[in-house]
Amino acid sequence: MKATSKVPHLVVAVTPDGEVVLRSNVSPDALRSFGEDLKNIADELEAPLEPGDTSH
C-alpha cells in the first residue's frame, strides 16, 4: 500500500552553478509568501549590527 501525504512541503536546492531546483506541493500564493519572507531575512542579514546585537 502506497502512503500519500497531504503535508505541505517545499524543497529548494541550488546547484554549484547557481541553478535553483524547486519541488513543492504548495500553492503559488504560499510560494510568494515564502519568497517575501526570504527577502526580509536577507534584508536583516545585510543590516549593520548594533553594539551587543547577536542576532546574526
N, CA, C and O atoms as CSV, one atom per row, in Angstrom:
chain,resi,resn,atom,element,x,y,z
A,1,MET,N,N,0.839,-1.167,0.000
A,1,MET,CA,C,0.000,0.000,0.000
A,1,MET,C,C,0.889,1.237,0.000
A,1,MET,O,O,1.801,1.344,0.820
A,2,LYS,N,N,0.633,2.166,-0.907
A,2,LYS,CA,C,1.397,3.396,-1.002
A,2,LYS,C,C,0.754,4.467,-0.128
A,2,LYS,O,O,-0.440,4.744,-0.246
A,3,ALA,N,N,1.548,5.062,0.742
A,3,ALA,CA,C,1.047,6.143,1.600
A,3,ALA,C,C,1.155,7.467,0.850
A,3,ALA,O,O,2.178,7.754,0.228
A,4,THR,N,N,0.118,8.252,0.911
A,4,THR,CA,C,0.154,9.580,0.306
A,4,THR,C,C,0.113,10.606,1.411
A,4,THR,O,O,-0.589,10.437,2.407
A,5,SER,N,N,0.863,11.663,1.232
A,5,SER,CA,C,0.960,12.691,2.260
A,5,SER,C,C,0.363,13.993,1.754
A,5,SER,O,O,0.640,14.428,0.636
A,6,LYS,N,N,-0.447,14.598,2.579
A,6,LYS,CA,C,-1.032,15.893,2.255
A,6,LYS,C,C,-0.310,17.020,2.977
A,6,LYS,O,O,-0.758,18.166,2.952
A,7,VAL,N,N,0.815,16.694,3.625
A,7,VAL,CA,C,1.574,17.696,4.351
A,7,VAL,C,C,2.252,18.619,3.343
A,7,VAL,O,O,2.943,18.141,2.443
A,8,PRO,N,N,2.068,19.932,3.478
A,8,PRO,CA,C,2.727,20.856,2.551
A,8,PRO,C,C,4.251,20.715,2.665
A,8,PRO,O,O,4.800,20.609,3.761
A,9,HIS,N,N,4.905,20.716,1.524
A,9,HIS,CA,C,6.356,20.650,1.537
A,9,HIS,C,C,6.944,21.532,0.450
A,9,HIS,O,O,6.325,21.785,-0.583
A,10,LEU,N,N,8.150,21.986,0.714
A,10,LEU,CA,C,8.894,22.805,-0.228
A,10,LEU,C,C,10.355,22.411,-0.105
A,10,LEU,O,O,10.947,22.521,0.969
A,11,VAL,N,N,10.930,21.955,-1.197
A,11,VAL,CA,C,12.338,21.585,-1.226
A,11,VAL,C,C,13.005,22.480,-2.255
A,11,VAL,O,O,12.609,22.521,-3.420
A,12,VAL,N,N,14.019,23.191,-1.806
A,12,VAL,CA,C,14.762,24.085,-2.695
A,12,VAL,C,C,16.227,23.694,-2.624
A,12,VAL,O,O,16.788,23.536,-1.540
A,13,ALA,N,N,16.835,23.542,-3.778
A,13,ALA,CA,C,18.262,23.233,-3.850
A,13,ALA,C,C,18.902,24.174,-4.849
A,13,ALA,O,O,18.265,24.596,-5.814
A,14,VAL,N,N,20.159,24.499,-4.616
A,14,VAL,CA,C,20.913,25.341,-5.532
A,14,VAL,C,C,22.129,24.553,-5.983
A,14,VAL,O,O,22.911,24.070,-5.164
A,15,THR,N,N,22.279,24.430,-7.288
A,15,THR,CA,C,23.411,23.691,-7.841
A,15,THR,C,C,24.674,24.544,-7.742
A,15,THR,O,O,24.583,25.753,-7.529
A,16,PRO,N,N,25.846,23.935,-7.892
A,16,PRO,CA,C,27.101,24.695,-7.825
A,16,PRO,C,C,27.172,25.849,-8.837
A,16,PRO,O,O,27.862,26.840,-8.597
A,17,ASP,N,N,26.468,25.724,-9.953
A,17,ASP,CA,C,26.493,26.809,-10.945
A,17,ASP,C,C,25.356,27.819,-10.736
A,17,ASP,O,O,25.119,28.670,-11.592
A,18,GLY,N,N,24.654,27.724,-9.601
A,18,GLY,CA,C,23.638,28.726,-9.257
A,18,GLY,C,C,22.233,28.438,-9.735
A,18,GLY,O,O,21.342,29.265,-9.544
A,19,GLU,N,N,22.007,27.289,-10.350
A,19,GLU,CA,C,20.662,26.946,-10.804
A,19,GLU,C,C,19.815,26.510,-9.609
A,19,GLU,O,O,20.268,25.734,-8.766
A,20,VAL,N,N,18.586,27.014,-9.544
A,20,VAL,CA,C,17.681,26.671,-8.448
A,20,VAL,C,C,16.746,25.562,-8.900
A,20,VAL,O,O,16.151,25.633,-9.974
A,21,VAL,N,N,16.625,24.527,-8.058
A,21,VAL,CA,C,15.716,23.418,-8.308
A,21,VAL,C,C,14.682,23.441,-7.192
A,21,VAL,O,O,15.034,23.468,-6.013
A,22,LEU,N,N,13.401,23.430,-7.565
A,22,LEU,CA,C,12.327,23.536,-6.588
A,22,LEU,C,C,11.324,22.416,-6.801
A,22,LEU,O,O,10.914,22.142,-7.929
A,23,ARG,N,N,10.936,21.775,-5.717
A,23,ARG,CA,C,9.870,20.778,-5.750
A,23,ARG,C,C,8.918,21.118,-4.610
A,23,ARG,O,O,9.347,21.324,-3.475
A,24,SER,N,N,7.638,21.174,-4.912
A,24,SER,CA,C,6.691,21.617,-3.897
A,24,SER,C,C,5.282,21.151,-4.228
A,24,SER,O,O,4.960,20.842,-5.375
A,25,ASN,N,N,4.457,21.110,-3.198
A,25,ASN,CA,C,3.028,20.868,-3.413
A,25,ASN,C,C,2.206,22.000,-2.794
A,25,ASN,O,O,1.028,21.825,-2.484
A,26,VAL,N,N,2.840,23.161,-2.618
A,26,VAL,CA,C,2.129,24.313,-2.050
A,26,VAL,C,C,1.638,25.225,-3.172
A,26,VAL,O,O,2.092,25.130,-4.313
A,27,SER,N,N,0.720,26.094,-2.833
A,27,SER,CA,C,0.112,26.987,-3.816
A,27,SER,C,C,1.085,28.093,-4.236
A,27,SER,O,O,2.057,28.371,-3.534
A,28,PRO,N,N,0.819,28.717,-5.379
A,28,PRO,CA,C,1.637,29.862,-5.789
A,28,PRO,C,C,1.632,30.988,-4.743
A,28,PRO,O,O,2.647,31.656,-4.549
A,29,ASP,N,N,0.500,31.197,-4.076
A,29,ASP,CA,C,0.446,32.233,-3.039
A,29,ASP,C,C,1.380,31.896,-1.880
A,29,ASP,O,O,2.042,32.782,-1.340
A,30,ALA,N,N,1.436,30.633,-1.498
A,30,ALA,CA,C,2.343,30.223,-0.421
A,30,ALA,C,C,3.794,30.429,-0.843
A,30,ALA,O,O,4.619,30.852,-0.033
A,31,LEU,N,N,4.112,30.135,-2.102
A,31,LEU,CA,C,5.474,30.362,-2.595
A,31,LEU,C,C,5.814,31.845,-2.582
A,31,LEU,O,O,6.928,32.219,-2.214
A,32,ARG,N,N,4.876,32.691,-2.978
A,32,ARG,CA,C,5.116,34.144,-2.944
A,32,ARG,C,C,5.371,34.614,-1.514
A,32,ARG,O,O,6.272,35.417,-1.271
A,33,SER,N,N,4.586,34.117,-0.582
A,33,SER,CA,C,4.751,34.490,0.820
A,33,SER,C,C,6.122,34.048,1.328
A,33,SER,O,O,6.806,34.797,2.026
A,34,PHE,N,N,6.511,32.843,0.977
A,34,PHE,CA,C,7.815,32.332,1.382
A,34,PHE,C,C,8.927,33.191,0.777
A,34,PHE,O,O,9.921,33.486,1.441
A,35,GLY,N,N,8.757,33.589,-0.478
A,35,GLY,CA,C,9.736,34.447,-1.133
A,35,GLY,C,C,9.873,35.784,-0.428
A,35,GLY,O,O,10.985,36.285,-0.255
A,36,GLU,N,N,8.751,36.368,-0.018
A,36,GLU,CA,C,8.785,37.633,0.725
A,36,GLU,C,C,9.519,37.444,2.050
A,36,GLU,O,O,10.313,38.295,2.451
A,37,ASP,N,N,9.253,36.329,2.728
A,37,ASP,CA,C,9.948,36.049,3.994
A,37,ASP,C,C,11.452,35.937,3.777
A,37,ASP,O,O,12.232,36.450,4.580
A,38,LEU,N,N,11.867,35.276,2.705
A,38,LEU,CA,C,13.296,35.146,2.416
A,38,LEU,C,C,13.930,36.501,2.140
A,38,LEU,O,O,15.050,36.761,2.580
A,39,LYS,N,N,13.219,37.379,1.408
A,39,LYS,CA,C,13.750,38.724,1.149
A,39,LYS,C,C,13.902,39.502,2.444
A,39,LYS,O,O,14.886,40.219,2.626
A,40,ASN,N,N,12.934,39.368,3.348
A,40,ASN,CA,C,13.021,40.059,4.631
A,40,ASN,C,C,14.214,39.557,5.449
A,40,ASN,O,O,14.917,40.343,6.083
A,41,ILE,N,N,14.430,38.251,5.426
A,41,ILE,CA,C,15.577,37.684,6.140
A,41,ILE,C,C,16.881,38.210,5.547
A,41,ILE,O,O,17.801,38.566,6.284
A,42,ALA,N,N,16.962,38.259,4.223
A,42,ALA,CA,C,18.166,38.761,3.561
A,42,ALA,C,C,18.410,40.220,3.933
A,42,ALA,O,O,19.550,40.616,4.176
A,43,ASP,N,N,17.351,41.017,3.979
A,43,ASP,CA,C,17.491,42.420,4.367
A,43,ASP,C,C,18.028,42.540,5.793
A,43,ASP,O,O,18.876,43.389,6.070
A,44,GLU,N,N,17.537,41.694,6.694
A,44,GLU,CA,C,18.012,41.720,8.075
A,44,GLU,C,C,19.482,41.318,8.156
A,44,GLU,O,O,20.239,41.888,8.941
A,45,LEU,N,N,19.883,40.351,7.357
A,45,LEU,CA,C,21.276,39.908,7.372
A,45,LEU,C,C,22.215,40.976,6.828
A,45,LEU,O,O,23.374,41.050,7.238
A,46,GLU,N,N,21.723,41.808,5.902
A,46,GLU,CA,C,22.547,42.865,5.328
A,46,GLU,C,C,22.657,44.075,6.242
A,46,GLU,O,O,23.595,44.862,6.115
A,47,ALA,N,N,21.715,44.232,7.159
A,47,ALA,CA,C,21.709,45.388,8.053
A,47,ALA,C,C,22.934,45.332,8.963
A,47,ALA,O,O,23.318,44.263,9.436
A,48,PRO,N,N,23.545,46.501,9.204
A,48,PRO,CA,C,24.713,46.517,10.104
A,48,PRO,C,C,24.304,46.144,11.530
A,48,PRO,O,O,23.219,46.487,12.000
A,49,LEU,N,N,25.203,45.436,12.193
A,49,LEU,CA,C,24.952,45.060,13.573
A,49,LEU,C,C,25.153,46.270,14.493
A,49,LEU,O,O,26.048,47.089,14.284
A,50,GLU,N,N,24.314,46.353,15.493
A,50,GLU,CA,C,24.478,47.379,16.517
A,50,GLU,C,C,25.310,46.765,17.646
A,50,GLU,O,O,25.328,45.545,17.807
A,51,PRO,N,N,25.991,47.592,18.420
A,51,PRO,CA,C,26.794,47.048,19.524
A,51,PRO,C,C,25.967,46.139,20.427
A,51,PRO,O,O,24.885,46.525,20.870
A,52,GLY,N,N,26.459,44.947,20.699
A,52,GLY,CA,C,25.769,43.998,21.557
A,52,GLY,C,C,24.734,43.138,20.857
A,52,GLY,O,O,24.159,42.245,21.479
A,53,ASP,N,N,24.481,43.388,19.560
A,53,ASP,CA,C,23.497,42.605,18.814
A,53,ASP,C,C,24.090,41.260,18.426
A,53,ASP,O,O,25.142,41.203,17.790
A,54,THR,N,N,23.424,40.186,18.805
A,54,THR,CA,C,23.914,38.836,18.481
A,54,THR,C,C,22.932,38.091,17.597
A,54,THR,O,O,22.937,36.860,17.579
A,55,SER,N,N,22.084,38.811,16.856
A,55,SER,CA,C,21.023,38.160,16.073
A,55,SER,C,C,21.525,37.496,14.801
A,55,SER,O,O,20.803,36.677,14.233
A,56,HIS,N,N,22.725,37.808,14.326
A,56,HIS,CA,C,23.206,37.183,13.091
A,56,HIS,C,C,23.918,35.930,13.409
A,56,HIS,O,O,24.403,35.249,12.505
